[in-house]
Amino acid sequence: MTAPMLTVEAALERVLSAFQPLEPERVPILDALDRVLAEDVRAGEDIPPHANSSMDGYAVLAAATSEASTARPARLRVIGEIAAGYVSDVTVTPGTAMRIMTGAPIPPGVDAAATASAIAVAKVEDTETDGEWVNIHTEVSPGNYIRPAGEDVRQGELVLPKGTLVRSQEIGMLATLGHKEALVHRRPHVAILATGDEVVEIDQPLAPGKIRNANSYSNAAQVLEHGGAPLLLGIARDSVADLTAKIHAGLEQGIDLFLTSGGVSVGDFDLVKDVLAAEGDITFWRVRMKPGKPLAFGRIGGVPVLGLPGNPVSVMVSFEVFVRPAIWKMLGRTDLARPTLQATLMDEIAHKDERRHYVRVRAEGRDGEIRAYLTGGQGAGILSSMVKANALAIIPEDWNHAPAGAQVQVMTLD
């Protein structure tokens, strides 16, 4: 089978066109973490619902502290106390003060003419108690240390628009607004299947010629990390019958995306693309990138299938470039690209072909710049170089080498 080698952009466009945000579901708010809201969230009330004190101190009429100082304090009679969670119907009048705790509602206040008067809080550090009296050593302005009702959000305000990624702070806001549940796009279910006679399960000893099934677990961890629900299907052997049977077994479980690793190159036992073509359709199977050139994409039974390479670094980089954006799109996210930063490449890449290279690096901020250091050998089987990396340096297709000191874009992984 021959096929053109697509650019990364062309391949990603074809992949993403196969996915849409998944249907919404209402879940407890803690289950909404790292998911995307499928509805607008408006405030049903002012937050905070009442004016309250931002300090421990005394609620007073501001005018009663005019020209107060340590030498000539304002001396006021204490007429009560308000703690957070309680209200008082006692009115603060000229010559009086009320002890108040942080978060407690502000009591009413009137002046001598029985008209509403500006009230304030004198913080406890600026006061001195004397039995039933308090001496206030500094003048306070109207509204001093008072958080007004609706300071945070106003009733009816759009607080969290549809499409918001729910982080811990959004969880806090949902709780503040009295929401026990949130409507979010459901998590995609992703089937994961390793292929190859050489692959054994991770708890098995390594016989000659065998390797452990690291790919399924690194992919499953990536699926979890980015909001999906992985379904591990084990290992398919190098036969059309076994591979076909295991793919159909996965499809029967209501999945949204099928991932395989291995079996997409041009060897006699690289069968994934052949089964994909026979059982469904294949859109492409070669991408102009390194690592990750052999990558098959198509559908079986209406379900998108991505056949990732077999080498452990290739499978993780291919996931990052193609699978992660697809999962984010199914989650309802619109910001599908990782952040990229400009960095100085600190090690030379002497030889490079005409593919886009994704180089494992450790990006560090030093002396006002970001520096990218290679994390070891760049072979597609050197998983330790991925372990040490926190970014991928992107070396463009038209570079035949990358000298130390070159400015490159790095895609952050942390």
C-alpha positions as CSV (number, residue, x, y, z in Angstrom):
1,M,0.0,0.0,0.0
2,T,1.4,3.4,-1.0
3,A,0.2,6.7,0.3
4,P,1.3,10.3,0.3
5,M,3.1,11.5,3.4
6,L,0.9,14.3,4.9
7,T,2.1,17.3,6.8
8,V,1.3,17.4,10.5
9,E,-1.2,20.2,9.9
10,A,-3.0,18.3,7.1
11,A,-3.1,15.1,9.2
12,L,-4.4,16.9,12.3
13,E,-7.1,18.6,10.3
14,R,-8.4,15.3,9.0
15,V,-8.3,13.7,12.5
16,L,-10.1,16.6,14.2
17,S,-12.8,16.7,11.5
18,A,-13.9,13.3,12.7
19,F,-14.7,14.5,16.2
20,Q,-17.4,16.7,17.9
21,P,-18.1,17.6,21.5
22,L,-19.8,14.7,23.2
23,E,-23.3,14.9,24.6
24,P,-23.6,16.6,28.0
25,E,-24.4,14.9,31.3
26,R,-25.2,16.3,34.7
27,V,-22.6,15.2,37.4
28,P,-21.7,16.1,41.0
29,I,-19.5,19.2,40.8
30,L,-16.3,17.4,41.9
31,D,-16.8,15.0,39.0
32,A,-16.8,18.1,36.7
33,L,-13.1,18.9,37.4
34,D,-11.1,19.3,34.2
35,R,-14.3,19.0,32.1
36,V,-16.1,21.7,30.1
37,L,-19.4,23.3,31.0
38,A,-22.2,22.6,28.5
39,E,-24.5,25.4,29.8
40,D,-24.2,29.0,31.1
41,V,-24.1,29.4,34.9
42,R,-25.7,32.6,36.3
43,A,-25.8,33.9,39.8
44,G,-29.2,33.3,41.5
45,E,-28.4,35.8,44.2
46,D,-25.8,38.4,45.2
47,I,-22.5,37.1,46.4
48,P,-22.0,38.0,49.2
49,P,-25.7,38.2,49.9
50,H,-25.2,41.0,52.5
51,A,-22.7,43.7,53.4
52,N,-20.2,42.2,55.8
53,S,-17.0,43.0,57.7
54,S,-13.7,42.2,56.2
55,M,-11.9,42.6,59.6
56,D,-12.4,41.9,63.3
57,G,-13.2,45.2,64.9
58,Y,-16.1,47.5,65.7
59,A,-19.0,48.7,63.6
60,V,-19.4,52.5,64.1
61,L,-20.8,55.5,62.4
62,A,-17.9,57.0,60.5
63,A,-18.7,60.5,61.6
64,A,-18.3,59.4,65.3
65,T,-14.5,58.9,64.7
66,S,-13.9,62.3,63.2
67,E,-10.4,63.5,64.1
68,A,-9.8,60.5,66.3
69,S,-6.2,59.8,67.3
70,T,-4.1,58.0,69.9
71,A,-4.0,61.2,71.9
72,R,-7.7,61.9,71.5
73,P,-9.5,58.7,70.8
74,A,-13.2,58.5,70.0
75,R,-14.8,56.9,73.0
76,L,-17.9,54.9,72.2
77,R,-20.2,52.6,74.2
78,V,-20.3,49.0,73.1
79,I,-23.9,47.9,72.6
80,G,-23.5,44.3,71.4
81,E,-21.5,41.8,69.4
82,I,-22.1,40.1,66.0
83,A,-20.3,36.9,64.9
84,A,-20.2,35.5,61.4
85,G,-23.3,33.6,60.6
86,Y,-25.6,35.8,62.8
87,V,-27.4,39.1,62.3
88,S,-28.3,41.9,64.7
89,D,-31.3,44.2,64.7
90,V,-29.6,46.5,67.1
91,T,-28.9,49.9,65.4
92,V,-25.6,51.7,65.7
93,T,-26.2,55.3,66.7
94,P,-23.9,58.2,67.5
95,G,-21.8,57.4,70.5
96,T,-22.2,53.7,70.2
97,A,-20.2,50.8,68.6
98,M,-20.8,47.1,68.0
99,R,-18.2,44.4,68.3
100,I,-18.0,42.6,64.9
101,M,-16.2,39.6,63.6
102,T,-14.8,39.0,60.1
103,G,-17.7,37.9,57.8
104,A,-20.5,39.1,60.1
105,P,-23.3,41.1,58.5
106,I,-23.0,44.9,59.0
107,P,-25.7,46.2,61.4
108,P,-27.9,49.2,60.6
109,G,-26.8,52.6,61.6
110,V,-28.6,56.0,61.9
111,D,-27.6,59.5,62.9
112,A,-29.2,61.8,65.5
113,A,-31.8,62.9,62.9
114,A,-32.9,59.3,62.5
115,T,-31.7,59.2,58.9
116,A,-29.5,56.4,57.5
117,S,-25.8,57.2,58.1
118,A,-22.6,55.9,56.6
119,I,-21.3,53.1,58.7
120,A,-17.7,51.7,58.9
121,V,-15.6,49.2,60.7
122,A,-12.7,50.2,62.9
123,K,-10.2,47.3,62.9
124,V,-9.5,45.8,66.3
125,E,-5.8,46.8,66.1
126,D,-6.8,50.4,66.2
127,T,-8.9,50.1,69.3
128,E,-8.6,49.7,73.0
129,T,-11.4,48.3,75.2
130,D,-12.3,49.8,78.5
131,G,-15.1,47.8,80.2
132,E,-18.3,48.6,78.2
133,W,-16.4,51.3,76.2
134,V,-14.1,51.2,73.3
135,N,-11.5,53.8,72.4
136,I,-10.9,54.2,68.7
137,H,-7.5,55.6,67.9
138,T,-7.9,56.5,64.2
139,E,-10.5,58.1,62.0
140,V,-12.3,55.8,59.7
141,S,-14.0,56.6,56.4
142,P,-17.5,55.5,55.4
143,G,-17.5,52.0,54.2
144,N,-14.1,51.3,55.8
145,Y,-13.4,47.5,55.9
146,I,-16.9,46.6,54.6
147,R,-17.5,44.2,51.7
148,P,-20.7,45.3,50.0
149,A,-23.4,42.9,49.0
150,G,-22.7,41.6,45.5
151,E,-19.1,42.6,45.6
152,D,-18.1,39.2,44.1
153,V,-21.1,38.6,41.7
154,R,-24.5,40.2,41.2
155,Q,-27.8,38.4,41.0
156,G,-28.4,37.4,37.3
157,E,-24.8,37.9,36.3
158,L,-23.3,35.4,33.8
159,V,-20.5,33.9,36.0
160,L,-19.4,30.8,34.1
161,P,-20.2,30.8,30.4
162,K,-20.8,27.6,28.5
163,G,-17.5,26.3,27.3
164,T,-15.6,27.1,30.5
165,L,-13.0,24.5,31.5
166,V,-13.8,23.6,35.1
167,R,-10.8,24.0,37.4
168,S,-10.7,24.0,41.2
169,Q,-11.6,27.7,41.3
170,E,-14.7,27.0,39.1
171,I,-15.7,24.2,41.5
172,G,-15.5,26.8,44.3
173,M,-17.7,29.2,42.4
174,L,-20.3,26.5,41.6
175,A,-20.4,25.7,45.3
176,T,-20.7,29.4,46.2
177,L,-23.6,29.7,43.9
178,G,-25.3,26.7,45.5
179,H,-24.8,24.2,42.6
180,K,-24.3,20.6,43.7
181,E,-24.1,19.4,40.1
182,A,-22.9,20.8,36.8
183,L,-23.8,20.1,33.2
184,V,-20.6,19.1,31.4
185,H,-19.6,17.1,28.2
186,R,-19.1,13.5,29.1
187,R,-15.7,11.9,29.0
188,P,-14.7,10.0,25.8
189,H,-14.2,6.3,26.2
190,V,-11.0,5.3,24.5
191,A,-10.1,1.7,23.7
192,I,-6.4,0.8,23.7
193,L,-5.0,-2.2,22.0
194,A,-1.3,-3.2,21.7
195,T,-0.2,-5.4,18.8
196,G,2.6,-7.8,18.1
197,D,3.9,-11.3,18.8
198,E,6.8,-9.7,20.6
199,V,4.7,-8.0,23.2
200,V,4.0,-9.6,26.6
201,E,2.0,-8.2,29.6
202,I,3.9,-6.1,32.1
203,D,3.9,-8.7,34.9
204,Q,5.5,-11.4,32.6
205,P,9.2,-12.2,32.6
206,L,11.2,-11.1,29.5
207,A,11.9,-14.1,27.4
208,P,14.4,-13.7,24.4
209,G,12.9,-11.4,21.8
210,K,10.0,-10.1,24.0
211,I,9.2,-6.6,25.3
212,R,6.6,-5.6,27.9
213,N,3.4,-3.8,26.9
214,A,4.5,-0.3,28.0
215,N,2.6,1.4,25.2
216,S,-0.9,0.5,26.4
217,Y,-0.1,1.9,29.9
218,S,1.5,5.1,28.7
219,N,-1.4,5.7,26.4
220,A,-3.9,4.9,29.1
221,A,-2.2,7.3,31.5
222,Q,-2.3,10.0,28.7
223,V,-6.0,9.4,28.2
224,L,-6.6,9.8,31.9
225,E,-4.4,12.8,32.2
226,H,-6.3,14.6,29.4
227,G,-9.9,13.8,30.6
228,G,-10.8,10.5,28.8
229,A,-11.7,7.1,30.2
230,P,-9.3,4.3,28.9
231,L,-10.4,0.8,28.2
232,L,-7.4,-1.6,28.1
233,L,-8.0,-4.5,25.6
234,G,-4.7,-6.3,26.0
235,I,-2.6,-7.5,23.1
236,A,-3.5,-8.6,19.6
237,R,-1.1,-11.1,18.0
238,D,0.3,-10.7,14.5
239,S,-2.6,-12.3,12.6
240,V,-5.5,-10.7,10.8
241,A,-8.0,-12.9,12.6
242,D,-6.8,-12.0,16.1
243,L,-6.5,-8.3,15.4
244,T,-9.9,-8.2,13.7
245,A,-11.5,-10.1,16.6
246,K,-10.0,-7.8,19.2
247,I,-11.0,-4.6,17.4
248,H,-14.6,-5.8,17.0
249,A,-14.7,-6.8,20.7
250,G,-13.6,-3.2,21.6
251,L,-16.1,-1.6,19.3
252,E,-18.9,-3.6,21.0
253,Q,-18.2,-1.7,24.2
254,G,-19.6,1.7,23.1
255,I,-16.3,3.5,22.6
256,D,-15.7,6.9,21.1
257,L,-12.1,6.3,19.8
258,F,-10.0,3.3,19.2
259,L,-6.2,3.4,19.7
260,T,-3.8,0.7,18.6
261,S,0.0,0.7,18.9
262,G,2.3,-1.1,16.5
263,G,1.6,-2.7,13.2
264,V,1.3,0.4,11.0
265,S,4.6,0.3,9.1
266,V,5.5,-1.6,5.9
267,G,6.6,-5.0,7.3
268,D,4.9,-8.3,6.5
269,F,3.4,-8.3,10.0
270,D,2.3,-4.7,10.1
271,L,-1.4,-5.5,9.8
272,V,-3.3,-2.6,11.4
273,K,-3.7,-0.5,8.3
274,D,-4.7,-3.6,6.3
275,V,-7.4,-4.5,8.8
276,L,-8.5,-0.9,8.9
277,A,-8.8,-0.8,5.1
278,A,-10.6,-4.2,5.0
279,E,-13.0,-3.6,7.9
280,G,-13.7,0.1,7.4
281,D,-11.9,2.9,5.7
282,I,-8.4,4.4,6.0
283,T,-7.8,8.1,5.6
284,F,-4.0,8.2,5.8
285,W,-1.2,6.3,7.2
286,R,2.0,8.4,6.9
287,V,2.8,11.8,8.4
288,R,5.8,14.0,7.8
289,M,7.1,13.9,11.4
290,K,9.7,12.2,13.5
291,P,9.1,10.2,15.6
292,G,5.7,9.0,14.4
293,K,5.9,8.8,10.6
294,P,3.8,5.6,10.4
295,L,0.4,6.6,11.8
296,A,-2.9,5.2,10.4
297,F,-6.2,6.9,10.7
298,G,-9.6,5.8,9.6
299,R,-12.9,4.4,10.8
300,I,-14.4,1.0,11.6
301,G,-18.1,0.7,12.3
302,G,-18.3,4.5,12.4
303,V,-15.7,4.8,15.2
304,P,-12.5,6.7,14.5
305,V,-9.4,4.5,14.8
306,L,-5.8,5.8,15.2
307,G,-3.1,3.3,14.6
308,L,-0.1,4.6,16.5
309,P,3.5,3.5,15.9
310,G,5.1,0.7,18.0
311,N,8.1,2.4,19.5
312,P,7.4,3.8,23.0
313,V,8.5,7.4,22.3
314,S,6.8,7.4,18.9
315,V,3.5,6.3,20.4
316,M,3.6,9.0,23.1
317,V,4.6,11.8,20.8
318,S,2.0,10.7,18.2
319,F,-0.6,10.7,21.0
320,E,0.4,14.2,22.1
321,V,0.2,15.6,18.5
322,F,-3.0,13.9,17.4
323,V,-4.9,12.0,20.1
324,R,-4.8,14.6,22.9
325,P,-6.5,17.4,20.7
326,A,-9.2,14.9,19.6
327,I,-9.9,14.0,23.3
328,W,-10.0,17.7,24.2
329,K,-12.4,18.4,21.3
330,M,-14.7,15.6,22.4
331,L,-14.7,17.1,25.9
332,G,-15.9,20.4,24.4
333,R,-12.7,22.3,24.7
334,T,-11.8,24.8,22.0
335,D,-8.2,25.5,23.1
336,L,-6.8,22.4,21.5
337,A,-3.2,23.4,21.2
338,R,-0.6,23.1,23.9
339,P,1.2,26.3,25.0
340,T,4.4,26.8,23.1
341,L,7.4,29.0,24.1
342,Q,10.4,30.3,22.4
343,A,13.6,28.7,23.7
344,T,17.3,28.6,23.0
345,L,18.4,25.1,21.9
346,M,21.4,24.3,24.0
347,D,22.6,21.1,22.2
348,E,23.2,20.6,18.5
349,I,21.1,18.3,16.3
350,A,23.6,17.6,13.6
351,H,21.6,15.6,11.1
352,K,17.9,15.9,10.2
353,D,15.7,14.7,7.3
354,E,12.8,16.7,5.7
355,R,10.3,15.7,8.4
356,R,9.2,17.9,11.4
357,H,11.2,16.6,14.4
358,Y,9.8,16.6,17.9
359,V,12.8,16.5,20.1
360,R,12.6,15.6,23.8
361,V,14.0,18.4,25.9
362,R,14.2,19.8,29.4
363,A,13.1,23.4,29.3
364,E,14.5,25.7,32.0
365,G,14.3,29.4,32.7
366,R,17.8,30.8,33.2
367,D,19.2,34.4,33.0
368,G,16.0,35.8,31.5
369,E,15.6,33.2,28.8
370,I,14.2,29.7,28.3
371,R,16.9,27.1,27.5
372,A,16.1,23.7,26.0
373,Y,18.5,20.8,26.8
374,L,18.3,17.4,25.0
375,T,17.3,14.7,27.5
376,G,19.5,12.0,26.0
377,G,19.5,9.9,22.9
378,Q,16.6,10.7,20.5
379,G,15.9,7.2,19.3
380,A,12.2,6.3,19.1
381,G,12.8,3.4,21.6
382,I,14.6,5.5,24.3
383,L,11.7,6.0,26.7
384,S,14.0,7.4,29.4
385,S,14.5,10.5,27.3
386,M,10.7,11.0,27.5
387,V,10.8,10.5,31.3
388,K,13.4,13.3,31.6
389,A,11.6,15.7,29.3
390,N,9.1,18.4,30.2
391,A,8.7,19.7,26.6
392,L,9.1,18.9,22.9
393,A,11.3,21.1,20.8
394,I,9.8,21.5,17.3
395,I,12.4,21.5,14.6
396,P,10.9,22.6,11.3
397,E,10.8,20.5,8.1
398,D,13.1,22.8,6.1
399,W,16.0,22.7,8.6
400,N,18.7,20.1,7.8
401,H,20.3,20.6,11.2
402,A,19.7,22.6,14.4
403,P,22.8,24.2,15.8
404,A,23.3,24.9,19.5
405,G,22.0,28.5,20.2
406,A,19.2,28.2,17.6
407,Q,15.8,29.7,18.6
408,V,13.1,27.0,18.5
409,Q,9.5,26.6,19.6
410,V,9.0,24.2,22.5
411,M,5.6,22.5,23.3
412,T,5.2,22.2,27.0
413,L,4.2,18.8,28.4
414,D,3.9,19.7,32.1
